[in-house]
């Protein structure tokens, strides 16, 4: 692997790591909200109904972020596949040696 390929691989690894951390944050937020909703959703108290509405609003805000995360992962997967394909082609060409 040449220096440019190594830098590209490190960049991809870093971006995947950042995306994974972002997804874990998003999932944790969703799980926390769902747990809170479960507690207040069947309560007859007005205060709890208001809290439920707030939590649902938070979910509505977070859901588009999930779509963004999915799109980001899809793009990264394509970049990784393309990188691997290019590396394999480069390796095969270098094994063949220079053309005479």
Secondary structure, 3 states (H helix, E strand, C coil): CCHHHHHHHHHHHHHHHHHHHHHHHHHHHHHHHHHHHHHHCCCCCHHHHHHHHHHHHHHHHHHHHHHHHHHHHHHHHHHHHHHHHHHHHHHHHHHHCCCC
